[in-house]
Amino acid sequence: MSEPRGLKALYRRYVAAFNAHDFDELETYLSPELVFDWGDVMPAMRGRAAMFAFYREAWTYFDEEISCAQQNGGEAVT
């Protein structure tokens, strides 16, 4: 099954925005009503603003970077 046209490029832009801590750009990819559920680790974050508030504080303590490779031995996405 082939990927939808442009999906890889879209994901790369999202990853680049996340890794750059670019909240203005991230806002274009994430729904205002998103739910970020950590399971039993901590309460779910409800809404883009809640997720951004969490990361604004969290990134003062650590840096997090997304990297991902395709399944089945494909080229690295980032």
C-alpha positions in Angstrom: 0.0 0.0 0.0 1.5 3.4 -1.0 1.4 6.4 1.3 -0.9 9.3 0.4 0.8 11.9 -1.7 2.7 14.4 0.4 2.2 12.6 3.7 5.9 12.1 4.3 6.7 15.7 3.6 3.9 16.8 5.9 5.3 14.6 8.7 8.8 15.9 8.2 7.5 19.5 8.6 5.7 18.5 11.8 8.8 16.7 13.2 11.0 19.7 12.3 8.6 22.1 14.1 8.4 19.8 17.2 12.2 19.5 17.3 12.6 23.3 16.9 10.0 23.9 19.7 8.1 26.0 17.1 4.7 26.3 18.7 3.4 28.7 16.0 4.1 26.0 13.3 2.9 23.1 15.5 -0.4 24.9 15.9 -1.0 24.4 12.1 -0.8 20.6 12.6 -2.6 19.9 15.8 -6.3 20.2 16.5 -7.4 22.6 19.2 -9.4 19.7 20.7 -6.6 17.2 20.8 -6.3 14.7 23.7 -2.8 13.7 24.6 -3.3 10.6 26.9 -0.3 9.3 28.8 -2.2 6.4 30.3 -1.3 5.8 33.9 1.7 8.1 33.8 -0.2 11.4 34.3 -3.6 12.9 33.6 -4.5 13.4 29.9 -3.9 16.8 28.4 -7.0 18.1 26.8 -6.6 20.7 24.1 -3.7 22.0 22.1 -3.2 24.8 24.6 -2.8 22.3 27.5 -0.2 20.3 25.5 1.7 23.4 24.6 1.7 24.6 28.2 3.1 21.2 29.3 5.9 21.3 26.7 6.8 24.9 27.3 7.5 24.0 30.9 8.9 20.5 30.2 11.4 21.8 27.7 12.9 24.1 30.3 14.1 20.8 32.1 15.0 18.6 29.1 15.2 18.6 25.3 13.1 16.1 23.4 13.6 15.2 19.8 11.4 13.1 17.5 13.2 10.7 15.1 11.5 8.0 13.2 12.4 5.4 10.6 9.9 3.7 8.3 9.0 0.1 9.0 10.3 -2.7 6.7 13.8 -1.2 6.3 12.7 2.0 4.5 14.7 5.2 4.6 14.8 7.3 7.8 12.1 9.9 7.9 14.2 12.3 10.0 
